[in-house]
């Protein structure tokens, strides 16, 4: 198992600024023009008047495209934008701008990629010198993993517009997805030379450097992306993956922490769970995998990686169930398929249940104490339940990590709170209304929150 992230961090940003001819001014300050800097609400009002006053269907179509662009820049305005573009095309079937904008909006909204490509193809047929239309269609093809077609479109966009930084950046993504990482780096280099103010290009180049094994360069690019825009969670996640590849799991976890603070996502939680698992902090790993699946029960990678954790715990039946869940969601997952075969063989040979009691903590698969010397009933119950054991271990690990970084009064208060937790656990266990699993989970959550 190795930490992975989805390619969402390499998403394709088409920051295209439209700059077409303007309609005659209908207000003192604002023209109904595609790409106008006027506030969307003001532009919508002006364009509505222009549509009503247009002398012919062609002018009306042009104004509708400008109004659609304004609607698209308002919250919840996509539906009205698409209605305007449908009407614009009905009025003038040769309005290339209308087809281009409709295709781009469908792409951005995650709609029908085939229809988006068809609209962009129509825009290209009506205006074959439109570099932006080729670039946008290349993005659609990249999303469909039709990489040869995407590359052809990016090539054409660059031929038509040699200083088109975004086309170089997005062609770099296509090369990356195809495994041509040296070509990807060259394109990112050119994109950065042409426009050094796009932090996403740095983080994408860092991903390509990582594939090439050039970890120092990957780390530098990840850090540069964060420096330029510290509010984007993917940049921290990408740097975390770089640190994890370098086996610096503490720094990886610190970056995943920041990504999760900015926006909890299943891939960020899964990557942090992987780092904890590589550190053999199994309680924290299980907590992250469970949290990831609460956010997205359909995230296949988490099931695969949690299965590895369950296998370490001796929970063969749970490991098999997770591998099968991963395969249902991602039938081509070779890791899950191999893991499933191994689990079936092990269950046939050894049975599905883990040994009781769990191994001593020196093997890092049981609780924080030695089950062989457990006396209290609550400790025996923890030893007999693998998930309680892992939660107990997670509490112990998180407490030790937080105590190591605490000083003076803060450290004394932390020790006191941990003693109180254990005393309450021992005193209340077995009483009506006391949920040991919930108490352990809450303590683990509180310790991790304090660490932030």
N, C-alpha and C positions, 0 to 999 in steps of 0.2 A: 504494500500500500504506500502510496506517496501522496502528499498534499496536492490537491488540484483545485482549480477554480474554473468556473464556467467561462466562456469567452465573452460574457457580458462586459467584462472590464475592457475588452477590445471593441466595444460597440462603435458603430460607424456614425460619426457626427457630421452631417452635411450642413455646414453653416453657410448656406448659399444666400447671398444678398441679391435680390432681384433688382435690376435697374433698367426698367423699360420707359418708354416715352409716356409723358403725363397727359391726362385729360386737361382741357382748359380749366382754369381756376374757377371754382364756384363759391369760394369763400375768400375772405381777405388774406387769410394766412395759410390755407390748406388746399392742396390739389388732390383730386381723386387719382392717386398714382400708386401703382404697385411698388412697394418698397419705401413708401413715404415714412418719414420719421415722426409723423403726427401721432398722437395717442389714438389707439384703435377706436375708441368710442367716437372721437371727433371725425376720424376718417370714415367710419361707417355712416355717420350722418351726412357727410359731404357726398359720399358715393351714392347713397340712397337718392339724394336729389339729382345727381348726375344721371343715374339710371332712368329716373322719371323724365328728365329733360332731353335725353339723348335723341339726336336727329335720326338715327338709323340703328338697325340691329347690331351692326359691327361695333359702333361706339358703345352701345348698351352692353355688349359682351365684354368689352375692355373694362368698363366700370364695374361690372359684376366680378371680374377677376380681382380687381383691387379691393373690393369690399370683402370678398372671400378671404383674401390674405389678412385683412384686418380682423375679421371674425375668428380666424384661426389663432390669432394672438390673444384672444380673450378666453377666460375660463369657461369651459363648456361650449365654446363657439364652433367646434369642429362640425357638428351636424349642419348648422346653418351655412358654414363655409362650403361644404360639399354640395348643398342644395344650390348655392349661388353658382358653383362651377358647372353643375349639371345644366343649369339654365343657360350659362354662358356658352357652353358647347352646343346646346340646342339652337341657340341664336346664330352662332358662327362656328360651324364645324371645322374651320381652318385656323382656329385660335390656338396656336401652339402653346402659348403661355398658360391657357386654361388647362390643357392636357397635362402640362408639366407640373403645375401646382396641384392638380387633383391627384396625380400619381404620387407626388411627394407626400401629400397629406395622408393618403392611404398607407403609405410606407411607414410614416412616423407613428400612425395610430395602431400599427400592427394588424392592419386589415388584410384583405385578400392580396397577397403578393403577386399573384398572376395578373390581377386587374391593374395593380400599380405598374407592373412592367409593361402591360399593354398600353396604358396611357402614356408612359414615358417613351415607348416606341413610336406612338403616334406623334408625340411632340418632336421627336427626332426626324421622322419622315417629313413633317411640315417645315422643320427648320434644322437641316443637317449640320449647320455650323454652331449649334448650341452646345458648348462644352459642358455646361451645368447639367443638361439633360442626360448626356452620356454618363457623367459622374453619378447622378442620382440612380440611373438604371443599374450602374455597376454596384451600388450599395444593395439594391434589391437582389441582384444575382448573388452577391456575396452572402446575404442572409439565407438564400436558398442553397448555398454551397455549390452553386454553378460557377465555379471559380474561373474556368477558362473564359466563359462569356464575360464575367466581371472584369477580368484582366484586359480583355479586348476593349471594353468600354472605357476603362481608366486610361488605356493607351491612347485612345482616340481623344478623350478629354484633354490629355496632356499635349497631344499634337496640336489641337486647336488653341490651347491656352497654356503655353510652356511654363508660366509662373503660377500655375494652379496648385497651391500648397495642399489643399484638402484632397485633391485627386492623388497626389503622391502619398499622402498619409493613408488614404483608404486603399490604394493599391498595395501599400505595405501590409495592411491587414490581410488582404487576399493572399499575398505571398506567404505570410505567417501561417495562415490556415492550411495552405498547401504544403507547408513544411520547408519552403524556400527561405530560410531565415536570413541568409546573407543578402539576398535580394531585398527582403523586407527592411533590413537595417539600412541599406543604401537608399531606399525610398524614404524612410523616416529621416535620414540625414538631410536629404534634399528638402523635405517638407519643413524641417526645423530651420534650415538655412533661409528658406523663403518666408517663413512665418514662425519666429521663435517664441511666440506668445501663446501657443496652444499646449497646455500641460498634458493633455491626453496623448499627444504624439510622443512625449518623453516616456510616459508609462508603457505605451505600446512598444516603443523601441526597447525598453527594459525587458519586456517579455520575450522579445526576439533574442536579445543578448543572453537571457537565461537559458533559452533552448540551445544556444551555441556554447554554453558553459562559461561565458565571460561574466562571472558573477560580480566582479568589482564594477564593471560598466553597468550591469543591470541595477545594482544597488544605487549607483550615482544617478541614473535616470529616474528610478522610483522616488528618490529623495528630492530630485529637482521638480518632479510633478507635484509632490506634496508642498514644496516651498512655494510654488507658483499658485496653487489653489488648495489650501489645507482643509477645505470643507467637503471634498469629494471622497466618500468612503472607499471607493475602489482603489484609490492610490495607496492607501494604507494596507489594504488587503493584498495588493500586488507586492508591496515591499515585504509584507509578512511572509508571502510565499518565497520571496528571494532569501530572506533570513532562514526560513525553514529548510530550503534546499542547501543552505550553508551549514545546517544543523545548529544554528543559533536559535534555539526554540524559545528562550526567554524574550529575546527581542521580537521574534515573530509574534508571540502571544501579546506583547505590548502593542504592536501594530494592529493585530486583530481586535484587541480591546477598543482601540480608537475607532476602527471601522464600525464596530457594533454599536458604540456610543452614538455615532453619527446616524446610523441606520441599520437596525438589526435585520440581517438577511440570512437565509439558510446556508448559503455558501460560505459566508464569513464565519458563522458558528461551526460549520463542519470543518473548515480549515483550522480553527482554533482547537476544536476537539482532536484533530489529527496531531497538532503540536503537543497537546497534553498527553496523547497516547504515546507518542514517540518519547516523551519524558517519563513514561510509565506512571503518570498521574491519572489513574484509570477512573477515579470518581469524577474528576473535573471533565474528563473526556466524555463520559456517559452523559453527564449533565448537558454538555453542549450538543451532543447528537440528538438527545431528546428534545431540547429546545428548538433545534433546527427543524425537526419533523413536526413539532407543533405549529411552526410558522408555515411549513409547506410539506404536507404528508406525501407529496409526489416527487420529492427530491431524491432521485435514485442513488446518488453518490453517498448520501448519508447512511442509507441502509447498508450499502457495501462496507463502509468503514466501521459502522457500529457492529456489523457481523464479525469483523476482525477482532474488535474489542471483546465481544461475547465469547469468541473462540479462546482468547487469552484467559477469560474467566472460567473456562470449562463449561460454559453454557452452550452446549452443542445444538440443542433444539432451537434455542433463540437465534443462534448464529445461522442455522439452516433457514429459518423463517425469514431472516433479514436478507440473506442472499437471494432467496426466491422472490421477495418483494422487489429487490433491485432489478432482477431479471424481468419481472412483469413490466416494470417501468422502462427498462432499457435492455431489450432482448439481446443486443450486441455486446453487452458488457462481459468481456472475457474474464476479468478478475472475479466477477460474481459467479460466472459459470464454473470456473476452476474451484472457487471456494465451496460452491454447492456440492461438487463431486467429492471433494475432500471430506466435507461434513457428513455426507451420506455414508461414506466408507467408515469414518470414525464412529458414527452412531451404530452402524452395523457391528463394529468390532467391540466398542466400549460401552454402548448404550447412550441414551440422550441426557441423563442426569449428571451433573458435576459431582465430584467426590465431596463427601461431607465428613468433617468440617472443611471449609475452604483452606487453602494453603496459608502458611504463616506469612506475615507481612513482608518478610525478607524477599519473597517472590512477587510482592506488590500486586497480588490478585485478590487478597482478602481484606478484612478491615484493618484499622490502624493498630489493633492490639493482637496478641497471640491467642488464637482461639483455643489452643491446648490448655491454657491456664485460665480461661474464662470461668467466672464464678456466678456473676449476676445473671438473672434471667434475661434482662434486656440484651446483654452481651451475647448470650447463647442464641437468642433470636436473630441478632445481627449476623452472627456466624452462619446460621442456617439459611439465610436469605441472600443470594448473590447480589441483588440490587441494593439491599440495605447495607451490605458490606462495602460496596463501591461508594455509596453515598457517605458512609462513615469515613472511608479513606479520603474522599474528596474534602470533607470538613477538616480532617487532620492536615491534609496537604495545604489547603488554603490558609488555615490558621498559621501553620509553620512559615509559609511564604510571607504572610502579612507581618508576623511577629519579627521576622528577620529584617524587615525594612522599617520597623517602628523603634522609637526611642523614648526614654523617660516616661512621662505621664501617660502618653499614648500607649506605650507597651504595657504599662501596669494595668490600664483600663482594659486592654485587649485580653490579658491573662485572666483578669477578673471575670470578664464576660464569658470566656470559654469555660471557666470553672463553674459559673452559674448555669450555663447551658447543660453541662454534663450532670450537674447535681439535679437539675429539674428533670432531665431525661430519666435518670435513675429513680427519682421519687415518683414521677407521674406515670411511668410505663406500667401498663396493665390496668390503669384506671379508666373508667368510662369517659369517652370523648377525647382520649389522647391518641393521636395518630403519629406513630414513630417515624414513618416514611416522610410525612409532611413536615415534621419538626426538623429532621435532618436536612431536607431540601431547603427549608427556610433559613436554617443556619448557614448552609453552603452559599445560598444567594446573598445573605447579609455580609458574609466575609468577603465575597467577591466584589460586592458593591463598595465595601469599605476600601478595597484595594484600588479602586478607581479614583 
